[in-house]
Amino acid sequence: MTGTEQDAQDIYQEAFLKAYRNLGSFRFECSFYTWVYRIVSNLCLDHLRKRQVRKETAPVVTDEDGVERNIIEQVPDGRSGADPERDLMRRELGAYIAKALQKLTPRERMVFELKHYHGLKLKTVGEILSTTEETAKNTLFRATQKLRAELAGMR
């Protein structure tokens, strides 16, 4: 969700500190898992909102030739025997999908990622975001439609 491993680790640490500090306020109205997920989700959304205000971009470095390169895209594939052509196609596809995901609202992106990347049920997603399962379902539908429209030009 955050775009960088460092930001994700910061949020991870902040989430567990927040959960620990507020453990006494946990009311057992939902599962502990859902409660912690809600904390993490809210911290991620706050981070994304702050980043939009600050207009942060991906970390960029300039190489010896004076060409600017995105550090995240330069991370080598650590798998042994990786096929360079397949790796290039995977990276291009990943970049295209990431670009499409950026066009979603933070809430749409959160619902999409919780459902498809984390495999959560829509009822749980709704609980995490303090809304109903139906609202989460509608948000997922809108996100999916936007992604389909964005990725249709890829063929």
C-alpha angles and dihedrals in degrees: 000000000000098000096229133067092225093056090046091052091049091052091045090055094043091049094055092045089051092047091049093048092047098040089112091060094055104117101190090237088128134015119288088240091058092046093053091044089053090053091050092045093051092048090050092050091048090050092050091049091050091047091052090052091049092041093226117187133195115286110270131195130189116230129213091277092054093252116141115229132185108244093213092057090050096060105118122235104254096199114115114244094012114175107240094211093048090045091053091049090048091051093047091049091046091050091048092050092045089052090050091048090053089062091063121089113257090253093050091048092048092052092046094049095044090051102040106024099035097031096229122160117249090244089058091045089053091050092048091052094042093244139101128282089244092055090049089050092051092047090050090050092052091046092049092049091050092048092048091051092047095046095043090086090059096079 
